[in-house]
Every structure is written in structure tokens, then in C-alpha cells.
Amino acid sequence: MTVGFRVLKRKRAVSPELVKRFAALPVANVSDSMWRMPAAGARLTRYHKEGVRLSGPALTVKTRPGDNLMVHKAIDMAEAGDVIVVDAGGDLSNAILGDIMTTMSIKKGIAGFVINGAIRDADEIRESGIGMYAAGVTHRGPYKDGPGEINVPVAIDGMVIEPGDLIIGDGDGVLCVPFDELDAVLKAGEAKLEAEKADFKHIAAGTMDRSWVDKVLLAKNCEIEA
């Protein structure tokens, strides 16, 4: 099998139970629980309807910029609930997929896509209801020649995605949670959500403790005029 042009099988994937529990958490809470370090970059824009939340195991694709042969193969391989993550080098010259491919994907129950590259038929994709993050839009279509790889590690702006890792996304962006860290991150993310709920209750009641602000300023030798 040749490095750079190969189709591999996914060896593991996040469980449906964990997919569902993470779907109930804001991406920002999960990001905070991972010390705000992993990120796929702000240029990955949401191209789906407001309110659609993405959560599912990653099926990864690495492809030559502007070529979607391996993305077609990934759609054929994908299981219901999968998120197909495509590293197309961030190039925006040619679209990696459009409404025909997304319609096929919806028929299969694929949860969504993360495309480090361009898409087209953006209006139709937005109305389809499928989860979609991409680096941009262009009307120019793709090539179908290869090479590329399926179910290999990919990286988008420094965020590494392994096959079977959890992909989550909401209005704040998209995030990968590594397979081996799922339980710990879930526990921290749920605790963070509960803490924020308590904060909102204090805000509503007018009992929010804001003393920490001055404590931090004084600790940093900030002069505060009396």
C-alpha cells in the first residue's frame, strides 16, 4: 500500500452515547476544558443553519487541493452519524463538494463535514440541514484524479484529528476531542456547564461575586485610583 494514495479502515470510533452527551455541551465549554489549546482556526466558517449542532466520530480524508476523488470514496465508506473531515490544504481554488454530494450524504445519515478547503452550492447546503464547516466558497468545481488518503491523521491549523476522534461544532466553531481523552474532557465540560448555569443564577439575583477582578489587578501591580 502506497503512502499518499491509500484507503484504510477505521480501527475505532467514539461511542454513540458519548456523541450524544457532548452534543449537549457548548463547544466553548469543551474548549475551556482543554485549556483553550486545540483549535481549527477561525477561518473554518459555519455553512449550515443556525442551531444545528455537530457531534460525531471523525472519518478523515487527506486529499490533493482541489481534488475530491477520495471524498467520494469516504462518503461511500461512512457510517450513519460520521463527520467526514477533509484536509484539502486550505486551498480555495476549487470546491471539494457541493449539493449533490451532500444530498447523498444526508441519505446515508452522515452528520456533517469539516472541509479545510472550499465548497460550492452554499445556499443549498445551508438549507439542507447537514452540518458543514469550510474555509470558503467557490463556484469552480473539483477534479477527480487523486491522490489522497482515507483514515489517516490530518491536521487543520495545528489541530490534529485522528480517525474515530470526536468532532463537535456549533456557532463558535469546530473542535476535535481526542479519543483517549473523551471521558476526562466530558467530565470537565459538564462541570464547566453546571458552573456557568450557577453564574447566570447569581447574575439574575444580583449576587455575582466580582471581587476577583480587583484581586487580579492588584496582584499584577495595577494602580487603582481610590
N, C-alpha and C positions, 0 to 999 in steps of 0.2 A: 504493500500500500504506500502511495507516494505522499509525502508531506506537501501540503499546499493544494492537493486535489484528492480529497477523500471524504467518504461518508462513514461516520462512526455511530455506534449505538450508544444511547444514554444509559449510564450504569445506575443512576439513582435519581430521585426527584422528591421534592418536598411533598409531604402528605396533604391530602385534601383538607384535613382538619386544621392544619397549621395555615394553609392558604386562606381558609375562612376566617380564622382568628386574626390574622394580620390584616385582612381586608377591612376589619372594623377599626383599625388604628390609623390616625393621620400619618402620612409619610414623614412629616416634620418630627413627630414624637419618636418614630423609629430612628430617624437620622440623629436626633439628640442622644438616643440610647447607644449609638455607635460613635459617640464623641464627635459627631459632625464631620467625620473624615471622608467616608466614601461619597462620591457624587459623580453623576454622568455629565455634568456641565449644564449650565443654564440654556445653552442653545438647543437642547433637545426639547422641542416645543410640543405641547399637547394639541393633537388634531382630532380630538373626539369631543362628544357633547359634554357640557358641564354636568358634573355629578357622577360620571362614570368613574368607577374605581377599579384599578387594575391590580390583580393579585394572582400569581400562578408560577409554576415551575418553568425555568428557562430552557428553551431549546435553542442552542446557539448556532450562528452561521457566520463564517468569515468569508467574504467574497471580494473579488476584484471590484474596484469602484465602477459603478455604472452597470454592473452585470448581475442578473438575478436568477441565473440557472439554478444555483444551489438553494435559493429561497423557494423556488417551485418545488424542489425535492423536499425541503424542510416542511412545507405545507402538507405534502403527501404523507410524511412520516409523523406529523404532530398528532398528539392525543388531545381529547377534549380538555379544555382548561389550560393548555400550554400557552406560554408567552414566547413568541419567536423573537430572539434578539439578534439583530444583524449588524455586524461591523462592516460597513462598506467604505471605510476610510474617511468618512465625513464629507466625501465629495458630493457636490450638489449639481453636477453637470447633467446627470441622467437619473430619472426616478427609478427606484428599486421595486416599487409596487404601486398598483392603483386599484380601482374599484372592482375589477374582475377577480383579482387575487384575493381581495378582502372578502368579497361575496363568497368565494369558495371556502375561505377560512371560517366565516360565520356558519356556513352549512356544516362544517366539521366540529364546531363548538370551540374553536380556538379563542382564547380570551383576548389576545391582542398582540401588538408588535412594538418593538423598540428598534428604530432604524437610525443607525449612525450614517445617514445619507439622506437622500431626497425621496419624496413620494409625489404622486400626482392624483388627480381626481379628488382633491382635498375636500370639496364640498360634499361629494357623495360619501366619502369615508366618514366625515363628521356626522352625517345623518344616519349612517349605518348602525351606530351604537357600539361598534367594536373599539376596544382600547387602542390608541395609536399615539406614539411619540416619535418624532422625526426631527432631523436637523434642518429641514427646509422643504420647499416645494418647487417643482419644475414640470412643465408640460412635456419635456423631452423624455421619450421612453428609454427603456433599458436594452442592453444586449443580453444574449443568452448563450454564451460561449464557455463560461468558466474562466479560470479555475475557481476553487473555493473549497471550504471545509465545513462539515457539519458536526456538531457536538465536540468542539474543541474550546479551550478557554479563549475568551475575547476580552478586550479592554476598550472602554469608551472614556476618554478624558481621564485616564488613571483608575477608573472603577473597573475592577476585574470581575467578570461573570463566568462562572463555571457551569457546565451543563447540569441542570437539576437544582441550581440555586433558586432562591425565591426572588421574583421580581414584583415590586409593588409600585403603584403610581397613583397620584391624584393631582389636584390643581397646582400643587407646589413642585411637581416634577416626578422623576422616576428614580428608584433606588434598588440596589441588589443587596440581599441579605445572604451571606454565605451559608451553605447547607449545614456545616458543622457548628455554626453559631446560632442556629434558629431558636433553640429553646431559651438560651440566655438572653438574646435580644428581645424575644417575645415577652419574657417576664419583665424586663426593664421597660419595654414600650408600654405595656399595660399599666405598670406602676406610674409611668410618666403621665399617661392619660388620666388616671384617677387623681393625681396631684393637681393637674390643671383644672379638673372639674371642681376640686375644693377651692382653688384660687378664684374661679368665677363666682362661687357662692360667697366668698369673702368680699369680692368686689361689689356684688349686688347688695350685700348687707352693710357695706361701708366699713368693714373691719380688716381690710387688707393691710398687713404689716409692711411698710415701706422703709423701715429703719435701715435695712441692709444697704440702701443706696449711699447714704452718708457714711456708713461704716467703710464701704469700699473706697469712696473718695478720700476719706481721711487716711486710710491705710496707704494710699498712693501719694500722700502729702499734697493733696489738693487744698488750696486756700478757700475757705467758705466764709464769706463776709457775714457777720452776725447782724 
